[in-house]
Amino acid sequence: MVPSDTDRRWWCAAGLLLAAACLWGCRGAGAATGLPQRHSIRADQLLIQSDVRLPKGHPLLVDLERLRQDISTTLDLPVQEQTVTVYLFGDEKRYADYLQATYPHLPPRRAYFVGTARELAVYTFWGEKIQEDLRHEYTHGVLHACLKDVPLWLDEGLAEYFEVAEPPLGYNREYVARMSHLLANGWRPDLNRLEQLESVSQMQKADYFEAWAWVHFLLHESDDSRGVLLDYLRALRENPRPGRLSARLRSTIPHADERFLAYAATLGKTVATASAAERSQR
């Protein structure tokens, strides 16, 4: 989802796990709860339970298989062994009715990732932005299958990075254009503030944008910045609380904020050049 309607879309807060566990008894009934069961298709560690029939070579399925590999390659993570199950409802009403009955505390959203000790599950419905929604939520699933835990800001930043299907990977044109505008108006990053966000209610629309921007910076600014992120993800494979990434970043890159701003300005120029080229071709 784009930032205009993506408040925290995965729900795995410790305070809510008990409620989720209590629902497992009725969820097992399958048809009674309305979970999609009509069609089932598996590709490695991806299982899709769908109201809509998807042939094995369907573009959505192929895209998710490729995304799984892209996440593993880009982040230097092992390909996950735990299955991520996608529940694909045939229409928005069935999806909304199921979520309301099963997770009444969740606000309306097009898609959710729900991680529990029993299952890593994505819930969504067949709609205009099905590919974007699936890529975002499936990224959460792959990360939680590989790592002990993921800080909120990093979890969302990586999902925002991988949700864009068009090349180059992670290049969100809307975000880049917004970056250029914000920098022109004096905006400055604050990774320390992002790292203090721990709950759904704290995360605002601008936080998803800044989380994506930090991920893009870390992956692409330099070998040093990329190494900080990859080393941190390796730590998360064994330790759910390895400390804050910002401490590692500033130890490696003392003037990280200034480097971030310089990199962000370059992103803005890139999209401006691309836009000008498009206008000249019309």
N, C-alpha and C positions, 0 to 999 in steps of 0.2 A: 504493500500500500504506500501511497504517497504520503508525505508528512501532514497534509491537511486533514487526514482522518486516520492516522495511526497513533493512537495512544498505545501504551504497552500491550502487545498482542499475544505474548505468551504468559501463561499463568502458572507459576510454580512456587509461589510464596509459601514459606513454611506455615504461616498461620492458616492457610487455606488447604493444606494437604489433608487434614483430617476430614474436612467437608468432602473433598474429592474421594477419599477412601470410602466414606460412608455411601457414596453413590455407586460403588462397584457392584453391589448386590443387584440393583435394578438394571444396571447397564448390561449385565450378562444376559438379560432376556432378549437383547438384540432387537427383534422386530417390535416388541412392546414399547421400547424407548424411542424407536424411530431411526436407529442407526442404519446407514446404507448397507445392504447385504446382497442386493440383487446381483451385482457383478463384482468379481474379485480378480485382481491381477497382481502378480509379484515380479519384481525385478531386483535380484540380490536382496539388499536390506531395506527395500522399499515395498510396502504392501498398500495397495489402493483398494478400499471398499467403496463401491460407487453405485449410485442410482443410475448413472449413465454408463452405457457400455463403451469401454475404451479398448480398441484392438491393441495388441502387443506393440506394434510399431507406431502408435499414436504420437504426434509431436510433443504433447505435454509429458508423456512418459519418457520419451527420448531426452527431452530437455532436463527433466529431473535427474535422470541417470548421468547426464553430462555435468550437471551442476554438482552432484555429489563428488565427482572426480575433480572438478574445478576447485571446490572447497579444500579437498585433501591436498591437491598440488599447490595451490596458492598459499595455504597456511601450514604446509609441511606437517599435516596430521595423518595418522593412519586412517584408512578407509574404515568407517565405523562397522562394528559387528552387530550392534543392537538394531533391531528393526524399527523403522519409523513408519507408523500407520497413518495413511491419509484417508479420512472419511469425507467423501465427496458427495454432497447432497445435490439432488436434481434441481432444486429451486431454493430461493431465498427463504420462503415461508417455512419449508420443512427444516431447514437449517436453524432458523431463528426459534422455531418451536422447540426443537431439541435442546438448544443451548439454554433457553429459558427454563425448561423443565429440569435439566441436569445441572447446569451451573447458573442459578438465578442471580448470583452476585456479579456476573460479568456484564459490562455494558455492551450495547449493540456494536458489532464490528463485522467486517466482511469475512474475516478469517481469524483463527486462533491456533496457537500451539499450546498444548497442555502436557506438561511433563510430570509424571508421577513415578513411584517406584515400580509400578506394574507396566507402564506403557508410555511411549513417546508418541503423542497423537496430534495430528493436524486436522482441524475441522474447517470446512469451507463449502461453498456451493458453486454451481456452474453459473458464471456471470461474465461480464465484459472484461474484468481484470483478473480472470482466473489464473493466468500464467504468472503475473506479478505477485499475486497473493500466495500462490503455492511456492514460488521460489523463496519468498521471504520467510514463510512459516517452516518450510522444509529445511532452510538453513539453520533455524533454531534447533530443529530436531537433530540434524547431523552434528551440530556443535555439542549438544547435550548428550549425545551418544558417545562422543569422543572424550569429553572433558568432565572433571569432577564437578565443576561449577563454572559459571561465566558471570562476571560483573554485569549489572544491568546495562550500563552505557555501552560496553563492548559487545554484548549480545545483540543489542539493537543496531549498533553501528555496523557490525558485520552483516546482519540480515539486510539492512538497507543497501550495503555495498553489493551483495550478491543478488538482490531482487531484480536488478536491471538485466534483461536478457540480451539487449543489443550490445555489440562490441563498441568500444573496448570495455572489458569487464570492470564493473564498479563505477563507470562514468555516467553519473546521473546529470543529464543536461539541465534539468530544472534546478537542481541543487547548485550546480556550478554557476548558473546565472544569478541565483540568489546570493551566492558567495560574493560575486563581484559587486552587487548592489550593497550588501552589508559592509564590506570593506570600505567602500566609498563613503559610507556614513559613520565610520569610526568604530565598527564592531571589533571586538577582540575575543580570542578564545579563552576558555577557562576550564582546563581539564580537571583541576582539583575540585571544582564545583560539580562537574559531571560525575566524578567518582564518589561523591557523597550521596547521589541519588540511589535509593534502595527500594522504592516501592512504586507501584503503578501511579498512584495519585500524585507523586512528585514530578513525574516526567511530563514535560510540556512539548508542544510541537517543535519548538526551536531546538530542543535537546536531541531529537532524532537527527536533525540536520547536522548539528555540531558533532554528534557521535560518528555519523558517516564521514564528516570532514577529517576527523582525527584518524579514523581507520585508513582513509585514502592517503593521508599524509604519511602515516607509519609504513604503509605498504610500498609507497612509490617515491618518497622524497630522497632516500639514499639507502645504501646497504646498511648503514648504522641504524636508521630508524626501523627498517624492516626487521633487522636482527632483534631489536628490542621487543617488537610484537611477537615474533616467532618464538623467542626464548620464553616470553611470558605465557604463551599458549602451551608450550612444553611443560612449564611448571604446573599449569592448571590440569594437565593430564594426571598428575600424581597428588596435587595438593589443592583443595578447594579454596584456600585462603593464603595465597603466596605473597600478600602485600599489594600495594597499589602500583599499577603500571607507571604512573607519573614519576615515582621515585627512581625507577629503573631508567626511564627516558632521560631525566635530567642528569643522572649520573653519567650517561653515555653522551648526551647532547645538552651541555649546560644551558645554551640559549635556545631551548626547544620552541618557546613561544614565538621568538623572532623568526626562526626557521619555518615554523608553521605559516606565519603571515606571508613570508616570501613565496612559499610554495602555493598558498591559496591565491595569491595575486597572479601567479602563472596560470593556474586553472582558469581564472576569469578571462585572461587574455586568450586562452585556447578556445573557449566557447565563443568569444566575440569574433575571433578570426573565422571559426567555422560558420557562424551565423552570417557573416559578411559574404563568405563564399557562396552560401546557399542563395542569398539575395541576388548575387551577381548572375546566377544561373537561371533565374526566373525570367 
